[in-house]
Amino acid sequence: METSLSESAETIPAAAPAQNLLVIDDDREIRDLLSRFLERESFRVTSARDAKEARKVWSNGAFQLVVLDLMLPGESGLEFAGWLRRQSSVPIVMLTAMGEETDRIAGLELGADDYLPKPFNPRELLARIRAVLRRAGEAAIRLEAAPRAIRFSGWTLEPARRRLLDEAGVEVPLTGGEFDLLQALADRPNKVLTRDMLLDLLRGRQAGPFDRAIDVAISRLRRKLEDGGRNAQLIKTVRGGGYVLAAEVERD
């Protein structure tokens, strides 16, 4: 679309820098198609054919989002997603083959933000990329106002550093999905959160298997929070309702 230039250059606002995307797929045709399509939509795009190449590219640039095919040769997309999540909280949109529900759930638990099954329409991928980037921007704004620490039943949750500490100050490893889920519960203590509410809070109400991943993540959180049975009832299930963090919460 053509736009007219102002007579005074001083009145022209500086263009926002293009957001940089990393596309990882072993199919050259898909890489080339996505690169051209997304560049026409004003993104900068870097592509890689496998995890080894992606690691090299990652070390040389700053990316706002990663599009990751799970079916990579050699190191799998899931393995690379785990490595990537240890390096950064950059949003991840997974590309999966039809019927790979187990891998999709595993990817979401690792902290991926969305998924799209192959074959897909590039415009649907574009819509999901924009939605994930929008949520990431909103999350960054919320993080600025977030408390330094959320304490409950001897546990300390640190939103800025995305970590959970036990009573002795020892960090308890959580996946990205587990951390997001625990924070959603801790932000609303003693309040029942249904799966639909958790979907809204965590993933922008995405369709697909994440509702079942919530149940899996709750089960894993319970095991990590049990502390020798002392906190066995910390996260309660409300039959026909959802889940609730049954604890008094203090926020710094």
C-alpha positions in Angstrom: 0.0 0.0 0.0 1.4 3.4 -1.0 1.6 6.2 1.5 2.4 9.9 0.9 5.5 11.5 2.4 5.2 14.5 4.6 6.9 17.7 3.4 8.9 17.8 6.6 11.1 14.8 7.3 11.0 15.7 11.0 7.4 14.7 11.2 8.0 11.2 9.9 8.1 8.8 12.8 10.9 6.2 12.8 9.8 2.8 11.6 9.7 0.2 14.3 12.5 -2.4 13.7 11.3 -5.6 12.1 10.9 -8.5 14.4 13.5 -11.3 13.8 12.2 -14.8 13.4 14.1 -18.1 13.3 12.6 -20.8 11.2 13.9 -24.4 11.7 12.8 -27.1 9.2 14.7 -29.7 7.3 12.4 -29.2 4.3 14.1 -26.6 2.1 10.9 -25.9 0.2 9.1 -25.1 3.4 12.0 -22.9 4.7 12.1 -20.9 1.5 8.3 -20.5 1.3 8.0 -19.4 4.9 11.0 -17.0 4.6 9.6 -15.3 1.5 6.0 -15.2 2.9 7.0 -13.8 6.3 9.4 -11.3 4.9 6.6 -9.9 2.8 4.7 -9.5 6.1 7.6 -7.2 7.4 9.5 -9.8 9.5 13.2 -10.5 9.3 13.7 -14.3 8.8 16.7 -16.5 9.4 16.4 -20.2 8.6 18.2 -23.4 9.6 17.8 -27.0 8.4 18.5 -28.8 11.6 19.3 -28.3 15.3 23.1 -28.1 14.8 22.7 -25.3 12.3 20.1 -23.6 14.5 22.5 -23.5 17.5 25.1 -21.7 15.4 22.5 -19.2 14.1 21.1 -18.7 17.6 24.5 -17.6 18.9 24.8 -15.0 16.2 21.5 -13.1 16.5 18.7 -12.0 18.7 15.3 -13.5 17.8 11.8 -12.6 18.9 10.2 -15.9 18.0 11.2 -19.4 16.8 9.2 -21.6 14.4 10.4 -25.1 15.0 9.6 -28.3 13.2 9.6 -31.3 15.6 10.6 -33.9 13.0 14.3 -32.8 12.5 17.1 -35.2 11.4 19.6 -36.0 14.1 18.7 -34.1 17.3 14.9 -33.9 17.4 12.9 -30.7 17.6 11.8 -31.6 21.2 15.5 -32.0 22.2 16.3 -28.7 20.6 13.3 -27.0 22.3 14.5 -28.2 25.7 18.0 -26.7 25.0 16.5 -23.5 23.7 14.2 -23.1 26.7 17.3 -23.4 29.0 18.9 -20.5 27.0 15.9 -18.2 26.7 12.2 -17.6 27.2 11.8 -16.7 23.5 8.4 -17.8 22.2 8.3 -21.1 20.2 5.7 -22.1 17.7 6.0 -25.8 16.8 5.2 -27.4 13.5 4.1 -31.0 13.9 2.9 -33.9 11.7 -0.8 -34.9 12.0 -1.4 -37.3 14.8 1.6 -36.5 16.9 -0.4 -35.6 20.0 2.2 -37.0 22.4 4.9 -34.8 20.9 2.7 -31.8 20.9 1.9 -32.2 24.6 5.6 -32.8 25.4 6.5 -29.6 23.5 3.9 -27.5 25.3 5.2 -28.8 28.6 8.7 -27.8 27.6 7.4 -24.3 27.3 6.4 -24.0 23.6 3.7 -21.3 23.1 1.7 -22.8 20.3 1.7 -25.5 17.6 0.4 -26.0 14.1 0.0 -29.4 12.4 1.3 -30.0 8.9 0.2 -29.4 6.2 -0.8 -25.8 7.2 -1.8 -22.6 5.6 0.9 -20.0 5.9 -1.7 -17.4 6.8 -2.8 -19.4 9.8 0.9 -19.7 10.9 1.2 -15.9 10.5 -1.9 -15.4 12.6 -0.5 -17.6 15.4 2.9 -15.9 15.2 1.3 -12.5 15.7 -0.9 -13.8 18.5 2.1 -15.3 20.3 4.2 -12.2 19.9 1.3 -10.1 21.2 1.0 -12.2 24.3 4.7 -12.1 24.8 4.6 -8.3 24.7 1.7 -8.2 27.2 3.6 -10.7 29.5 6.7 -8.5 29.5 4.5 -5.5 30.6 2.9 -7.6 33.3 6.4 -8.8 34.4 7.5 -5.2 35.1 4.7 -4.9 37.7 5.1 -8.4 39.0 6.1 -9.0 42.6 9.7 -10.0 43.3 8.6 -13.1 45.2 5.4 -15.1 45.9 5.5 -17.2 49.1 3.2 -20.0 50.1 3.6 -23.0 52.4 7.4 -22.7 52.6 7.8 -22.3 48.9 9.0 -19.1 47.0 8.1 -18.4 43.4 10.2 -15.7 41.7 8.4 -14.5 38.5 11.3 -12.4 37.1 13.8 -15.2 37.4 11.2 -17.9 36.6 12.2 -20.2 39.4 10.8 -22.0 42.4 12.7 -22.3 45.7 12.1 -24.6 48.5 12.2 -23.7 52.2 16.0 -24.1 52.2 16.4 -21.8 49.2 17.2 -24.7 46.8 15.8 -24.3 43.3 13.3 -27.0 42.2 13.4 -27.5 38.4 10.2 -26.7 36.6 9.3 -26.9 32.9 8.0 -23.7 31.3 4.5 -25.1 31.4 4.7 -26.1 35.0 6.0 -22.7 36.1 3.3 -20.8 34.2 0.6 -23.1 35.7 1.9 -22.7 39.2 2.1 -19.0 38.9 -1.5 -18.8 37.6 -2.6 -20.8 40.7 -0.5 -18.7 43.1 -1.8 -15.5 41.7 -5.3 -16.6 42.6 -4.9 -18.6 45.8 -8.0 -20.4 47.2 -9.9 -19.7 44.0 -11.1 -22.6 41.8 -9.6 -22.3 38.2 -11.3 -24.4 35.6 -9.4 -25.8 32.6 -11.0 -23.2 30.4 -9.8 -20.4 32.7 -6.3 -21.9 32.8 -6.4 -22.1 29.0 -7.3 -18.4 28.8 -4.6 -17.5 31.3 -1.8 -19.6 29.9 -2.1 -20.0 26.2 -4.7 -17.5 25.0 -7.4 -20.2 24.8 -5.6 -22.4 22.2 -7.5 -25.4 21.0 -5.8 -28.8 21.0 -4.2 -31.1 23.6 -3.1 -28.4 26.0 -6.1 -29.0 28.2 -4.8 -32.6 28.8 -1.3 -31.2 29.3 -2.7 -29.2 32.2 -3.7 -32.4 33.9 -0.2 -33.9 33.4 1.5 -30.7 34.6 -0.7 -30.6 37.7 0.3 -34.2 38.5 4.0 -33.4 38.1 3.7 -30.2 40.2 2.0 -32.1 43.0 4.9 -34.6 43.1 7.5 -31.8 43.2 5.5 -29.9 45.9 4.7 -32.8 48.2 7.8 -32.3 50.3 7.6 -35.7 52.0 3.8 -35.6 52.0 3.6 -32.4 54.0 2.1 -30.5 51.0 0.2 -33.4 49.5 -3.1 -31.4 49.4 -1.5 -28.1 48.3 -3.1 -28.3 44.9 -6.6 -29.7 45.2 -8.9 -31.0 42.5 -12.4 -29.7 42.5 -14.6 -32.4 41.0 -16.4 -31.0 37.9 -14.6 -27.7 38.4 -10.9 -27.5 38.2 -7.9 -26.9 40.4 -7.2 -24.6 43.4 -4.0 -23.7 45.3 -5.1 -24.2 48.9 -2.6 -21.9 50.7 -2.1 -18.5 52.1 0.1 -16.4 49.8 2.4 -13.5 50.6 3.7 -11.2 47.8 6.8 -9.0 48.0 
